[in-house]
């Protein structure tokens, strides 16, 4: 049985407590950069799968505003759900992610090669605030 994607979140980092709970740090849905092109040191993507059973392959990618160009993509991630009431959490880190222009980039989550979710990551240019004492 194909699972449902319960959630997919972008954040700065993830920690796991001894009891197994995850702590997501710096959840975001957009990026404000002081100049373009820009390179973001790290983006973390956290997925939670549920209501399925079996072994599956997940693939995540970031697509440019043109809707075709893949900016970065993860490796295939194995998802295992032994029973229908289990959940599986996957965490991927994308390092040194380049953004050439402002606009809506797209996080795409595939399961078994089929697109299961697509959502925007808005990148916008913002002027850096003036430094105190500098004109």
Long-range contacts (C-beta under 8 A, 24 or more apart in sequence): 1-51, 1-52, 1-53, 1-54, 1-84, 2-52, 2-56, 2-111, 2-112, 3-49, 3-50, 3-51, 3-52, 3-53, 3-56, 3-79, 3-81, 3-88, 3-111, 4-49, 4-50, 4-51, 4-52, 5-47, 5-48, 5-49, 5-109, 5-111, 5-116, 5-117, 6-48, 6-49, 6-50, 6-51, 6-87, 7-46, 7-47, 7-48, 8-45, 8-46, 8-47, 8-48, 8-107, 8-109, 8-117, 8-119, 9-45, 9-46, 10-43, 10-44, 10-45, 10-107, 10-121, 11-44, 11-46, 12-42, 12-43, 12-44, 13-42, 13-44, 14-44, 14-46, 14-91, 22-46, 22-89, 22-91, 29-120, 29-121, 29-122, 30-121, 30-122, 30-123, 30-124, 31-99, 31-121, 31-122, 31-123, 31-124, 32-124, 32-125, 32-126, 33-99, 33-123, 33-124, 33-125, 33-126, 34-125, 34-126, 34-127, 34-128, 35-125, 36-99, 36-100, 36-101, 36-102, 36-123, 36-125, 37-98, 37-99, 37-100, 37-101, 38-98, 38-99, 38-123, 39-96, 39-97, 39-98, 39-99, 40-96, 40-97, 40-99, 41-95, 41-96, 42-93, 42-94, 42-95, 42-96, 42-97, 43-93, 43-94, 43-97, 44-91, 44-92, 44-93, 44-94, 45-74, 45-91, 45-92, 45-94, 45-107, 46-89, 46-90, 46-91, 47-89, 47-90, 47-91, 47-92, 47-109, 48-87, 48-88, 48-89, 49-79, 49-81, 49-87, 49-88, 49-89, 49-90, 49-111, 50-81, 50-86, 50-87, 50-88, 51-84, 51-85, 52-81, 52-84, 53-81, 53-82, 53-83, 53-84, 53-86, 54-80, 54-81, 55-79, 55-80, 55-81, 56-80, 56-81, 56-111, 56-112, 57-111, 57-112, 57-113, 58-90, 58-109, 58-110, 58-111, 59-109, 59-110, 59-111, 59-113, 60-92, 60-107, 60-108, 60-109, 60-110, 61-107, 61-108, 61-110, 62-94, 62-97, 62-105, 62-106, 62-107, 62-108, 62-121, 63-105, 63-106, 63-108, 64-100, 64-101, 64-105, 65-101, 65-103, 65-104, 65-105, 67-106, 71-97, 71-98, 71-99, 71-105, 72-97, 72-98, 79-111, 99-123
